[in-house]
Amino acid sequence: MILPRRIYDLGLSHKAVAVYCYLCNRADKNGECFPSVRRISEDLNINKSTVFRAFNELEEQGLLEREARYHTRGGRRSSLYRIKGEITPKGGGKSTSKKVGGLNV
């Protein structure tokens, strides 16, 4: 994942940018990952409520989609996160660019 410098022009909080970078770092070639909020919180050394606020900021800017996931027996699992923006496949290849929050990312 290549993060454009324009990410800083969106007016996001520094913690929202950190969460976005964290998710981008863990995303697969389709821009999807599913770390728990607890894991994100521990790895970034921020409160879980801060992680949720960052998610809300990122969703408002169109940079992130969240999807609830459940165990087959009904229990809740970590959410699936879809990163919106420039996804660069490993090993080169063409990247895709999308317009997000008024910016091409």
Backbone hydrogen bonds in HBPLUS format (Angstrom, degrees):
<---DONOR---> <-ACCEPTOR-->    atom                        ^
c    i                          cat <-CA-CA->   ^        H-A-AA   ^      H-
h    n   atom  resd res      DA  || num        DHA   H-A  angle D-A-AA Bond
n    s   type  num  typ     dist DA aas  dist angle  dist       angle   num
A0007-ILE N   A0004-PRO O   3.18 MM   3  5.98 172.7  2.19 121.2 123.4     1
A0008-TYR N   A0005-ARG O   3.15 MM   3  6.13 166.0  2.17 127.6 129.3     2
A0009-ASP N   A0006-ARG O   2.85 MM   3  5.13 152.8  1.92 110.3 119.3     3
A0016-ALA N   A0013-SER O   3.13 MM   3  5.21 122.9  2.47  97.4 111.3     4
A0017-VAL N   A0013-SER O   3.11 MM   4  6.47 156.9  2.16 152.0 158.1     5
A0018-ALA N   A0014-HIS O   2.99 MM   4  6.19 151.5  2.07 137.8 145.9     6
A0019-VAL N   A0015-LYS O   2.92 MM   4  6.14 157.9  1.97 146.1 151.3     7
A0020-TYR N   A0016-ALA O   2.91 MM   4  6.08 159.8  1.95 146.8 152.8     8
A0021-CYS N   A0017-VAL O   2.88 MM   4  6.10 163.1  1.91 151.9 156.2     9
A0022-TYR N   A0018-ALA O   2.90 MM   4  6.07 155.9  1.95 145.9 153.1    10
A0023-LEU N   A0019-VAL O   2.90 MM   4  6.16 165.4  1.92 154.7 157.4    11
A0024-CYS N   A0020-TYR O   2.87 MM   4  6.08 159.0  1.91 150.5 157.0    12
A0025-ASN N   A0021-CYS O   2.91 MM   4  6.06 150.9  1.99 146.1 153.7    13
A0026-ARG N   A0022-TYR O   3.23 MM   4  6.53 133.5  2.46 139.8 151.5    14
A0026-ARG N   A0023-LEU O   3.12 MM   3  5.19 133.6  2.35  96.7 109.2    15
A0027-ALA N   A0023-LEU O   2.95 MM   4  5.99 115.1  2.39 142.4 159.0    16
A0027-ALA N   A0024-CYS O   3.34 MM   3  5.10 151.8  2.42  95.0 103.1    17
A0028-ASP N   A0032-GLU O   2.91 MM   4  5.47 155.0  1.97 138.1 142.6    18
A0031-GLY N   A0028-ASP O   2.90 MM   3  5.24 164.6  1.93 116.8 120.6    19
A0083-ILE N   A0031-GLY O   2.71 MM  52  5.00 171.8  1.71 159.6 160.7    20
A0033-CYS N   A0081-TYR O   3.06 MM  48  5.38 146.7  2.17 143.7 153.2    21
A0081-TYR N   A0033-CYS O   2.78 MM  48  5.38 177.3  1.78 173.2 172.7    22
A0040-ILE N   A0036-SER O   3.00 MM   4  6.34 165.6  2.02 154.7 158.0    23
A0041-SER N   A0037-VAL O   2.82 MM   4  5.94 165.6  1.84 152.5 157.0    24
A0042-GLU N   A0038-ARG O   2.88 MM   4  6.09 161.3  1.91 151.3 156.2    25
A0043-ASP N   A0039-ARG O   2.85 MM   4  5.96 168.7  1.87 154.4 158.1    26
A0044-LEU N   A0040-ILE O   2.94 MM   4  6.01 155.4  2.00 150.6 156.6    27
A0045-ASN N   A0041-SER O   2.88 MM   4  5.63 112.8  2.34 132.6 148.1    28
A0046-ILE N   A0041-SER O   3.03 MM   5  5.03 153.3  2.10 139.1 146.2    29
A0045-ASN N   A0042-GLU O   3.28 MM   3  4.94 145.4  2.41  91.6 101.6    30
A0050-THR N   A0047-ASN O   3.01 MM   3  5.18 127.9  2.30 100.4 114.3    31
A0051-VAL N   A0047-ASN O   3.17 MM   4  6.62 145.5  2.29 145.4 155.1    32
A0051-VAL N   A0048-LYS O   3.08 MM   3  5.02 119.2  2.47  92.9 108.0    33
A0052-PHE N   A0048-LYS O   3.08 MM   4  6.49 156.2  2.14 150.9 156.2    34
A0053-ARG N   A0049-SER O   3.00 MM   4  6.27 152.5  2.07 141.8 149.4    35
A0054-ALA N   A0050-THR O   2.92 MM   4  6.13 153.2  1.99 145.1 152.5    36
A0055-PHE N   A0051-VAL O   2.90 MM   4  6.25 153.7  1.97 148.9 156.3    37
A0056-ASN N   A0052-PHE O   3.04 MM   4  6.33 158.8  2.09 147.0 151.8    38
A0057-GLU N   A0053-ARG O   3.02 MM   4  6.34 158.3  2.07 149.1 154.5    39
A0058-LEU N   A0054-ALA O   2.92 MM   4  6.15 165.5  1.94 155.9 159.7    40
A0059-GLU N   A0055-PHE O   2.86 MM   4  6.07 155.5  1.92 153.1 160.1    41
A0060-GLU N   A0056-ASN O   2.94 MM   4  6.11 158.0  1.99 148.5 154.5    42
A0061-GLN N   A0057-GLU O   3.14 MM   4  6.40 142.4  2.29 143.8 153.2    43
A0063-LEU N   A0058-LEU O   2.85 MM   5  5.14 156.2  1.91 163.5 157.4    44
A0062-GLY N   A0059-GLU O   3.00 MM   3  4.94 153.6  2.07 100.5 108.8    45
A0084-LYS N   A0063-LEU O   2.85 MM  21  4.59 164.8  1.87 132.8 127.9    46
A0065-GLU N   A0082-ARG O   2.96 MM  17  5.01 144.8  2.08 138.3 148.4    47
A0082-ARG N   A0065-GLU O   2.82 MM  17  5.01 165.3  1.85 150.7 154.8    48
A0067-GLU N   A0080-LEU O   2.88 MM  13  5.04 143.1  2.02 145.3 154.8    49
A0080-LEU N   A0067-GLU O   2.77 MM  13  5.04 169.0  1.79 153.8 154.9    50
A0077-ARG N   A0069-ARG O   2.95 MM   8  5.29 161.3  1.99 143.6 137.4    51
A0071-HIS N   A0075-GLY O   2.63 MM   4  5.03 164.7  1.66 153.0 158.7    52
A0074-GLY N   A0071-HIS O   2.97 MM   3  5.18 161.7  2.00 113.5 115.6    53
A0086-GLU N   A0105-VAL O   2.76 MM  19  5.44 111.7  2.23 132.5 123.7    54
A0105-VAL N   A0098-LYS O   2.85 MM   7  5.63 162.8  1.88 169.3 164.0    55
A0100-VAL N   A0103-LEU O   2.68 MM   3  5.29 160.2  1.72 168.7 162.7    56
A0103-LEU N   A0100-VAL O   2.84 MM   3  5.29 162.8  1.87 119.5 125.1    57
